[in-house]
Amino acid sequence: MGYSVGQVARLAGVTVRTLHHYDEIGLMSPGQRTASGYRRYTDADLERLQHVLFYRELGFPLEEIAVILDEPGSDTLTHLKRQHELLNRRIGRLREMAAAVERAMEANTMGISLTPEERFEIFGDFRPEEHEAEAEERWGGTEAFEQSRRRMGKMTKDDWARFAAEAARTTEAFAEAFTGGLPADGERAMELAEEHRAHITRWCYDCTYEIHRGLGDMYVADARFAANYEPHAAGLTQYIRDAIHANADRAES
């Protein structure tokens, strides 16, 4: 006997009016009629409706859907493969959009109000906001964390440029000391560690020696931070960590 228009509407999650419209334009007409002229839909009709709704969800206009479904030689598997490919493309695009929104939210939380071009100009591929969640987990609620948000939230593009340039100079100096064979607990390395701590204090928050030790340990433990140093010289991250600890030991002795 097939399915009534009301049954199909409930099964498909569409309105009866929509099914009537599809019938009127020849997109999906019922395969049967009762003696009284009422629409009755077959299993084949439901299959076609499923394809119609899939393509509709993917943004195809009804006229184009009709052409696609009536292509000579096309069958159910052809449509399913096409829909699978289109859905995967959409999923990939949505994931990219979600990641972009997440980065924007993180940047907004940190107060990084830069255009994408400005951010690339200053940071390159490095995204400081990606470390925000971990920083909040480690230090959220502390004065240092709140200081960082307040100070960095007021930074202009020029401020960020100076901030990044200073950090780069210190890293380069560390690399020179390391590759030059200077010990991590030597005067030059500890001087650079103090410069590093002062840089953080100047721009971000009051970086105590205890906090600085923790940062040095995190640089070694977290590959994301090590990726900022290791390209300069293999083993540089550990060297910086050791210099930070040596400097803190000297200051606290």
Phi, psi and omega in degrees: 000343181076193184245144176284165180297325179293319178297316180295320179300317180292317180298319186270348181073032177237174180269158175299323180299320179298316180296321177298319180295317179300324178292317183297325182267002177079015181282318181208095182259147180295143182280348182222161173223143175283172178300335180270359177093007180283145180291138172227127186259137179268173176299323179295324178295318180296323178297316178296320179297321177301316178295319179302313183292323177299309181296324178297317179297328180279000173097007180284138175290155184301322181298319180289325178298319179300317179296316181298314184291334183261012178300134178300134176084353180281145178223183183303314182296321178302313181292320180296319179296317179296315180296321179299316180295315180296319179295320178296322176297316181294319179300316179299317179294318179295323177296318177298317180295319179297318179296321179295319179294319178299317179296321179295320178296317179295317179297320179296320179298321180280347182085022179273093183260068180240152175287161177305322180294318179294320180297317180293321180299322185271314188256347186065228180278349181286134180239098184300330183291342180292342179266359185296315183299317180292321178298319180293323179295320182283316191235007181305135180092347179277160179297322180299317182294316180293322176301314181300315180297317182294312184292313184288336177291341180262358186285136177270178177301317180297321178298314180297322179296316179294319179302311181293321181294319178297315180298320180295319180296318180295318179298317179297321179293320175301315181298319179296317180295318182294309182290339177277000176084011179286135184292150181294334179259017177274171186301313184295316181295319179291326176298318179291324177297320178292324177296320178297315179295320180295324178299315179295317180297320182293319187258328192247296184198168179289102186270100177288169179294326178296315177296320182297320176302315181298322178296316179301318179295322181293324179302321181284321185284333186253116183298334180295322178284319180301329180295342178279339185249322186299328177300335179286322179188131179298127181096358183294324182300313179297322179298315179296318178300314181294322178294321178298314179295318180297319179295319179293320177300317180296317183291330185265356181278000000 
